[in-house]
Amino acid sequence: MPEGPSIVILREAAAEFAGRKVLRVTGNSTQDIQRLRNRTLVAVRSWGKHLLLQFAGFSVRIHFLLFGSYRIDDTKDAPVRLGLGFSKGRCLNFYACSVRFIEGDLDAVYDWRTDVMSDIWDPAAARRKLRARPQALAADVLLDQDVFAGVGNIIKNEVLHRIRVHPESRIGALPPRKLAELVTQARTYSFDFYRWKLAFELRKHYQVHTKRTCPRDGTPLHYRKRLGAAQRRAFWCDTCQRLYGDPPDTPDDPPEPPRRRTR
């Protein structure tokens, strides 16, 4: 699933289509996508993991789910979910994604202050939300899009390692300094992710995600296929990542080697 920084990169690449009229619409979406024909794309926006194509009076929300992808001025050998054709043969094509219409003003739907990549990101609001959930696990709150819109599993694992906090730590047990670090690094690491992704070097900066050994102390990393309420993969170091509070009573999964993924 593309995380927030990847969606920002797509938004920036697709921004040049703003102001252009949609001349052709294709795709197997069950939504009434033909309503987009002959409509002008007003703006390309994003919120967290959502790409938002804004038209007069409504918008199209693209969510890439687990396996979604896109092509700009190109196609791939797969059924297109939504394809938009413009003049001079230019196009935007989206695959294996969710397509939904949002009627009315996007500002009435989205709180832009929760997007960790937004210019108006509000860390104080994030801290207030976390303090209201003292029993929640650190791994779960980082994936909560109402608190950290755009943060995904890679960012979660790397942020917790960066701030030396065990993923099963209870939010209410974190010292104020650690809580502040969690909020700050959710945003800071997201922008690091963005820069590394643009430079095609994201994976070489992974410290624990899909890794076997902690780069700080050489300790073999722990791996769990499903951790917390979110049931997402977790990688962490028991030596340098401290557990705050009582952990949930869930055993580790059997050891499983990290899987290599090709680009």
C-alpha positions as CSV (number, residue, x, y, z in Angstrom):
1,M,0.0,0.0,0.0
2,P,1.6,3.4,-1.0
3,E,2.2,5.5,2.1
4,G,1.6,9.3,2.3
5,P,5.0,10.4,0.8
6,S,4.5,8.3,-2.3
7,I,1.0,9.8,-2.8
8,V,2.6,13.3,-2.5
9,I,5.1,12.3,-5.2
10,L,2.2,11.2,-7.4
11,R,0.3,14.4,-6.7
12,E,3.2,16.5,-7.7
13,A,3.7,14.5,-10.9
14,A,0.0,14.7,-11.8
15,A,-0.4,18.4,-11.0
16,E,0.4,19.4,-14.5
17,F,-2.9,18.0,-15.6
18,A,-4.8,20.6,-13.6
19,G,-6.7,22.9,-15.9
20,R,-7.0,20.3,-18.6
21,K,-10.3,18.9,-19.9
22,V,-10.9,15.2,-19.7
23,L,-11.6,14.0,-23.3
24,R,-11.7,10.2,-22.8
25,V,-12.8,8.0,-19.8
26,T,-12.1,4.3,-19.6
27,G,-12.0,1.7,-16.8
28,N,-13.9,-1.0,-15.1
29,S,-14.9,1.0,-12.0
30,T,-18.5,0.4,-10.9
31,Q,-18.8,4.2,-10.3
32,D,-20.3,6.5,-12.9
33,I,-16.9,7.5,-14.2
34,Q,-18.3,8.7,-17.5
35,R,-19.5,11.8,-15.7
36,L,-15.9,12.9,-15.9
37,R,-16.0,13.2,-19.7
38,N,-15.7,16.8,-20.9
39,R,-15.1,18.0,-17.3
40,T,-12.0,20.1,-16.4
41,L,-9.7,18.8,-13.8
42,V,-9.5,21.8,-11.4
43,A,-6.7,20.5,-9.0
44,V,-4.8,17.5,-7.9
45,R,-4.7,17.2,-4.1
46,S,-3.8,14.5,-1.5
47,W,-4.7,13.6,2.1
48,G,-2.7,10.8,3.7
49,K,-3.0,7.8,1.4
50,H,-5.8,9.4,-0.7
51,L,-5.2,11.0,-4.1
52,L,-7.9,13.5,-4.8
53,L,-8.8,14.7,-8.3
54,Q,-10.9,17.8,-7.9
55,F,-13.5,18.9,-10.4
56,A,-16.1,21.7,-10.1
57,G,-18.7,20.5,-7.5
58,F,-17.1,17.1,-6.8
59,S,-13.9,15.1,-6.5
60,V,-12.7,11.6,-7.3
61,R,-10.9,9.8,-4.4
62,I,-8.3,7.3,-5.5
63,H,-7.1,4.8,-2.8
64,F,-4.5,2.3,-3.9
65,L,-5.4,-0.4,-1.3
66,L,-2.7,-3.1,-1.1
67,F,-1.8,-3.5,-4.8
68,G,-2.9,-0.4,-6.6
69,S,-0.6,1.3,-9.1
70,Y,-0.7,4.1,-11.7
71,R,0.8,5.2,-15.0
72,I,1.2,8.7,-16.4
73,D,1.2,8.9,-20.2
74,D,1.7,5.2,-20.3
75,T,-0.3,1.9,-19.8
76,K,0.4,-1.5,-18.3
77,D,-0.8,-5.0,-19.2
78,A,-3.7,-5.0,-16.7
79,P,-7.3,-3.9,-16.6
80,V,-7.5,-0.2,-15.9
81,R,-9.8,0.8,-13.1
82,L,-10.0,4.5,-14.2
83,G,-8.3,6.0,-17.2
84,L,-8.5,9.7,-18.1
85,G,-7.4,10.8,-21.5
86,F,-6.5,14.4,-22.3
87,S,-5.4,16.3,-25.4
88,K,-2.2,15.5,-27.3
89,G,-2.5,11.8,-26.2
90,R,-1.8,12.4,-22.6
91,C,-3.3,10.2,-19.9
92,L,-3.6,9.2,-16.3
93,N,-4.3,5.5,-15.7
94,F,-5.1,3.9,-12.3
95,Y,-5.1,0.1,-11.6
96,A,-6.3,-2.2,-8.9
97,C,-7.5,0.8,-6.7
98,S,-10.6,2.1,-5.1
99,V,-12.5,4.9,-7.0
100,R,-15.1,6.9,-5.1
101,F,-16.8,10.2,-5.8
102,I,-16.9,12.9,-3.1
103,E,-19.6,15.4,-3.6
104,G,-19.1,19.1,-2.6
105,D,-16.2,20.8,-0.9
106,L,-13.2,18.7,0.1
107,D,-12.6,21.1,3.0
108,A,-15.8,19.8,4.5
109,V,-14.6,16.2,4.3
110,Y,-11.0,16.3,5.2
111,D,-9.1,17.7,8.2
112,W,-5.8,18.7,6.5
113,R,-4.2,19.2,9.9
114,T,-4.0,15.4,10.4
115,D,-1.9,14.8,7.2
116,V,1.7,14.4,8.3
117,M,2.9,15.8,5.0
118,S,0.6,18.9,5.1
119,D,1.8,22.4,5.5
120,I,-0.8,22.8,8.2
121,W,0.0,19.6,10.1
122,D,-1.0,20.1,13.8
123,P,1.3,18.1,16.1
124,A,-0.4,19.5,19.2
125,A,-3.7,18.0,18.0
126,A,-2.0,14.6,17.5
127,R,-0.6,14.7,21.0
128,R,-4.1,15.4,22.4
129,K,-5.6,12.5,20.5
130,L,-2.8,10.2,21.8
131,R,-3.2,11.2,25.4
132,A,-6.9,10.3,25.1
133,R,-5.9,6.7,24.2
134,P,-3.6,5.6,27.0
135,Q,-4.1,1.8,26.5
136,A,-3.4,1.9,22.7
137,L,-0.2,0.4,21.4
138,A,2.4,2.6,19.8
139,A,2.3,0.5,16.7
140,D,-1.5,0.9,16.4
141,V,-1.6,4.7,16.9
142,L,1.0,5.3,14.2
143,L,-1.3,3.6,11.7
144,D,-4.4,5.5,12.8
145,Q,-5.2,7.7,9.9
146,D,-7.3,10.0,12.1
147,V,-4.1,10.9,14.0
148,F,-1.3,10.4,11.4
149,A,-2.8,10.5,8.0
150,G,-0.3,9.1,5.5
151,V,1.8,7.0,7.9
152,G,2.0,3.3,6.8
153,N,3.7,0.2,8.0
154,I,7.2,1.1,6.8
155,I,7.1,4.5,8.5
156,K,5.7,2.8,11.7
157,N,8.5,0.3,12.0
158,E,11.2,2.8,11.2
159,V,9.9,5.6,13.5
160,L,9.6,3.3,16.5
161,H,13.2,2.1,15.9
162,R,14.4,5.6,15.5
163,I,12.9,6.7,18.8
164,R,13.9,3.4,20.6
165,V,10.3,2.5,21.5
166,H,9.0,-1.1,21.4
167,P,5.9,-1.4,19.1
168,E,3.8,-2.9,21.9
169,S,4.4,0.0,24.3
170,R,1.3,1.6,25.8
171,I,0.8,5.2,24.9
172,G,-0.1,6.1,28.4
173,A,3.1,4.7,29.7
174,L,5.4,6.7,27.4
175,P,7.2,9.6,29.1
176,P,6.2,13.0,27.7
177,R,9.5,13.3,25.9
178,K,9.0,10.0,24.1
179,L,5.4,10.9,23.2
180,A,6.7,14.1,21.7
181,E,9.4,12.2,19.8
182,L,6.8,9.8,18.4
183,V,4.7,12.7,17.0
184,T,7.7,14.6,15.7
185,Q,9.3,11.7,14.0
186,A,6.1,10.5,12.3
187,R,6.4,13.7,10.3
188,T,10.2,14.0,10.1
189,Y,10.6,10.4,8.9
190,S,7.8,10.9,6.3
191,F,9.8,13.7,4.7
192,D,12.9,11.6,4.8
193,F,10.9,8.8,3.1
194,Y,9.8,11.4,0.5
195,R,13.4,12.5,-0.3
196,W,14.7,8.9,-0.5
197,K,11.9,7.8,-2.6
198,L,12.5,10.6,-5.1
199,A,16.1,9.6,-5.2
200,F,15.2,5.9,-5.8
201,E,17.1,4.9,-2.6
202,L,14.4,4.3,0.0
203,R,15.2,0.7,0.6
204,K,18.8,1.2,1.3
205,H,17.8,3.5,4.3
206,Y,15.7,0.8,6.0
207,Q,17.0,0.2,9.5
208,V,14.6,-2.6,10.6
209,H,11.8,-3.0,8.1
210,T,12.4,-6.4,6.4
211,K,15.8,-6.6,8.0
212,R,17.3,-9.3,10.2
213,T,19.8,-7.5,12.4
214,C,19.6,-4.2,14.3
215,P,22.2,-1.8,12.8
216,R,22.7,-0.1,16.3
217,D,23.7,-3.1,18.3
218,G,23.8,-6.2,16.1
219,T,21.0,-7.9,17.9
220,P,18.8,-10.2,15.8
221,L,15.5,-8.4,15.1
222,H,12.1,-9.7,16.3
223,Y,9.5,-10.2,13.6
224,R,5.8,-10.7,14.0
225,K,3.5,-11.2,11.0
226,R,0.5,-9.7,12.7
227,L,0.9,-7.3,15.6
228,G,-1.6,-5.1,17.5
229,A,-5.2,-4.3,16.5
230,A,-4.0,-3.3,13.0
231,Q,-2.6,-6.8,12.5
232,R,0.4,-5.5,10.5
233,R,3.9,-6.8,10.1
234,A,6.4,-5.6,12.8
235,F,10.2,-5.6,13.0
236,W,11.9,-4.4,16.2
237,C,14.9,-4.8,18.4
238,D,14.4,-5.9,22.0
239,T,17.8,-4.5,23.0
240,C,17.4,-0.9,22.0
241,Q,13.7,-0.5,21.8
242,R,12.2,-0.2,25.3
243,L,8.9,-1.6,26.2
244,Y,6.7,0.9,28.2
245,G,3.7,-0.5,30.0
246,D,2.3,-4.0,30.0
247,P,2.4,-5.8,26.7
248,P,-0.7,-7.6,25.3
249,D,-0.7,-11.4,26.0
250,T,0.1,-12.5,22.4
251,P,3.0,-14.9,21.5
252,D,5.4,-14.2,18.8
253,D,4.8,-15.8,15.4
254,P,7.3,-18.5,14.5
255,P,10.5,-17.0,12.9
256,E,10.0,-16.1,9.3
257,P,12.7,-14.6,7.1
258,P,11.9,-11.2,5.7
259,R,10.8,-11.3,2.1
260,R,12.6,-9.5,-0.6
261,R,10.5,-7.4,-2.9
262,T,11.6,-6.2,-6.3
263,R,10.8,-2.7,-7.5
